[in-house]
Amino acid sequence: MSASVRVWDPLVRIAHWTLVASVAVAWVTGDDWQAPHELAGYLAAGVVATRILWGFVGPVHARFTDFVRGPAAILAYLRDVLAGRERRHLGHNPAGGAMILALLATVLGLGLTGWMATTDRFWGAEWLEELHEILANGLLLLIALHVGGVLLASLREGDNLIFAMFTGRKRVDAARH
């Protein structure tokens, strides 16, 4: 059995799965059940706000400085993925870091547009409802890409990243970062 190390702390893991559940509830309830839809949206926005704060003060692998990279590093990593020579990362790889930022920003955008739609100033504003729907559909696309990336990385690196997001642990024997 390979040695493992804790990579993702409990707050990161709880936030991840709470966000998964709240987005799922918000998506399923949609326009049909307003109260649970709004509650799920506010929960998701709160989780994202907490995760952003934790990205500055949390443990090393929770911090944005550990996994957020610039466009050149992200593109180089994606080229390496296409060539089948990507490096394994103990925390998030550069593409994963970019995906986290995209997911967090999109959920915040959804929370903001959803809240705005409940205010007197923007009640019934069609452009806002359309923006909210565009963000929701964009989030579904990002989620599909995220899950695909997790499955690809799990296969290529020999780690079960879904299981790791429950346990917080990854094997260390081949990690180079």
N, C-alpha and C positions, 0 to 999 in steps of 0.2 A: 504494500500500500504506500502511496506517495505521501510525503509530508505535506501538511496544509497549514495555511496561515489565515487568520481573520483579516479580510480585506474590507468588507462593508459592515459598518457598525449597526446596532439595532435601529437607530433613528433612520438611517438611510433605507434599510430594508422595510421597516414599517411604513415609512413615507411612500416608498415605491408601490407596495401592495395596496395601501390605502388609496393612492392615486389611481391605480388600476381599477379598483372597485368603484370609486366615485365617478370616474369617467364612464365606466360601463353602465352604472345606474343612470347617469345623466343622458347617455346615448339611448338607452332603452326607454326611458320615460319621455324624452323629447318634448313635443308640444302637448302630449296627451295628459300628463300628470305634472302640472306646474309646480306644486309644492315640493315633491321629491326631486324634481329636476333642479330647482333652485338650490335646495339644500345640498345636493350632490355637487353642484357647481361651486357653491361657497366653500364646501369642504375641500374640493380640489384646489381652489385658489389659496386656501389657508395652508394646505400641505405644501404647495409650491413656494409660498412665502417663507415657510419654515425651512424648506430645503435650501432656498437661496441663502438665508442666514447661516445655515449649517455649512454651506459651501465656503464660508469665510472663517468660521470658528471651529468647525468639527475636526475629527481626526484626519490624518494625512490623506487617505484615499477618498474622503468625502469632500475635500477642499478642491475648489475650481483650479487652483494652481497645480494640482496633481494631474489633471486630465484635460484641461482646456488648452488647446493649441491653436496656432494661427493657420490661415488657409494653406500656406506652403506645406506645413507638416501634415495637414489633413489630406491634401492631394497626393503627397508622397506616399502616405500610408495606403491610400486607396489604389495607387499604382502598384504598390507592393502586393496588395490583396489580389489584384487582377493577375499579377505575375506569379502568385502562389508563394511569395517569400516574405510575407508580413511577419514582423516581430511580435512575439507574445508579450502582453502587458499584464502585470499583476492586477492593476486597477483597470480603469477604462482606457481603451485605445483611443487614438486621436479622432477617429470617425465616431466612436461612441460618445466621446466628450461633446462633439459638435451636435450629435443627436440629442443629448441631454439638454443642451441649451435651446435647441429648436423646440423640443417638447415642452420645456418649462415656459418659454415665451408664448407658445401657442395656447397653453392652458391659461396663462395669465390673461392673454387677449380674449379668450372665451369668457373668463370670469368678469373682466371689465365690460365687455360688450353686453353680457347677460345682465349685469347689475345696471348698466346704463339704460337698458330697455325697460327697467322697472321704475325709472325716475319720471317725474312729471315732464321734465324738459325733453326727454327722448321717447316718451311713451308712443308707440305706434310708428316710429320712424322706420320706414321701409329699408333705407340704406343700412341702418344698424342691424336689422334682422338679417339682411342679406350678408353683411360682414360676419355676423355670428355664425351663420350657416357655412360660409366659406371657410372660416376658421375650424369649425367642427369637421368638415370634410377633409381639410388639410391635416387635422389631428389624426383622423383615421388613416390617411396615407402615411404620416410619420410613424404611427404605431405599427403599421404593416412593415415598413422599412426597418424599424427598430427590432421587431421580432425576427425578421429575416436576417438581419445582421447578427443578432444573438445566436440564432441557429447556425449560421455559417461559422462564426467564431468558435462556437462549441465544437463543431465537427473538426475544424482545422486545428484548434489548439488542444483538443482532447479533454476539455473541461466541460462540465454540464453547468453552463452559466445560469440557467433557470434555477437549478438546485442551489447553486452558490448564492443566489439572491434570497433564498430562504435561510440558509445556514450562515451566510456571510463569509464562508471559507472557500479558498481556491488552493490548488496544489502549487507548491513553490518550486518543484524540481526543474522546471524548464523556463521559469520566468526570467526575463532579461530586463525587466523594468519594474 
